[in-house]
Amino acid sequence: MTKKPSHQLGDLFEQMVQTLPPTLRPATVEHYRYCANRFVRYMHGNYPELRTVAQLQRNPHILGWLRSLSEKSPPFTLGTRLQIITGARRLLKTLADDGHPIAQNLILPQDTRRQYPPKPVCPEVDSLLAHLLKQQLQTLSATLRPSTLACYRIHANGFVRYLHRNYPELQAPAQLQRNPHVLAWLRSLAERNPPLANGSRLQIIFCVRRLLNDLADNGYPVAENLILPRDFPPQDLYLPKPVSPEVDDLLNRELRKTDDLLSNILLLIRATGMRVGECLGLRNDCLHHLGGDDWALHVPLGKLHNERLVPVDAEARRVLDRILGMVGASASADPASPLFTLNGRKLSYRRVQKALKNASQRAQCQPVRPHQLRHTYATMMLRSGISLPALKEILGHRDIQMTMRYVQVTQTDLQREYLLARRNMRTIHPLPRLP
């Protein structure tokens, strides 16, 4: 077992690690101790004159330590190096926050940035087909979102590069044939290693088919039926993912007990069925009074470019009132400004996800993801008697088939609905009595 350094730098780091257990798991504390010991041993072995943190400099101390991590034999994985650097950076920052004289910018953001190997440079294909597809993408830029346009561009470039690599003689769209060109390209998608998911293949084929159809509509000589309906792979159908009523109750109690901003955001998502991004995009004036006891949340433009009013009850309004009190929203605030901001930036999905994961651990139940709260809301609403068309509008779906993916219908639900329907049939259509 390696003996720990016993100079002031090592003692200071050990004291800092010992203050961590109240807030971290034991395994995480051991990880920080491991990072601190590696850091101190390196400084003790290479710079024995360095005794205090005030003497630490980026050059040569930190840069030499970073170089030693990258040159270790056998080499560390990229993830292990980043964990060690991140652990040491947190300890140094904590020491600085406690008033110790530590130089700033010892570990910079670029030291912890993942450095991926450069992708091979693909030469741009110079053919009439590639030029026409590029023109069509420029036309689509007037109506499509930048992210959607980037998706079309990636798939179009992949299609053109495949044809150029395997059929270099193909230059014009009039030369493009279903057999062998398109069929071989479809086969290459199905045989890719690692394999593409059915959803990814479907998206690629759809984008290329639309671009080819647009070229044909614009008068270019493109053969018909290059991509047929049977070329699209079947969509992956997943079961709904609502949490059980027992887990739902445990999470509800734990989130109410915690009662911080993130916990109340999760309670609001569970009470309204909103997507996480929609909830984080709410404005200060999101609550609308429709008259009487009817209230609704105004959900801004989101994933499907539609806005809607989501009905809320008294319990959801109480959750929203707690949120408004925590964020300090007032009548003088700009109604159009975002409700959830931190240092001028919108709260991230990752923070909400982490808060729900921690709440699941404290409640001692299975890990729950934020989108499962939306599935749970949809399932519970259906079991409570809401119609599918109304649920579709509340969830903001364009197609009721998507709503069906969110709800879980158990055998108990089938029995209850069957008995209710039979009872209603007797009321609506009474059977004649025999004399």
Secondary structure by P-SEA (a helix, b strand, c coil): cccccccaaaaaaaaaaaaccccccaaaaaaaaaaaaaaaaaaaacccccccccccccccaaaaaaaaaaaccccccaaaaaaaaaaaaaaaaaaaaacccccccccccccccccccccccccccccaaaaaaaaaaaaacccccaaaaaaaaaaaaaaaaaaaacccccccccccccccaaaaaaaaaaaccccccaaaaaaaaaaaaaaaaaaaaaccccccccccccccccccccccccccaaaaaaaaaaaaaaccaaaaaaaaaaaccccaaaaaaccccccccccccbbbbbcccccccbbbbbbbcaaaaaaaaaaaaaacccccccccccccccccccccaaaaaaaaaaaaaaaccccccaaaaaaaaaaaaaaacccaaaaaaaaccccaaaaaaaccccaaaaaaaaaaaaaaaaaabbbbbcc
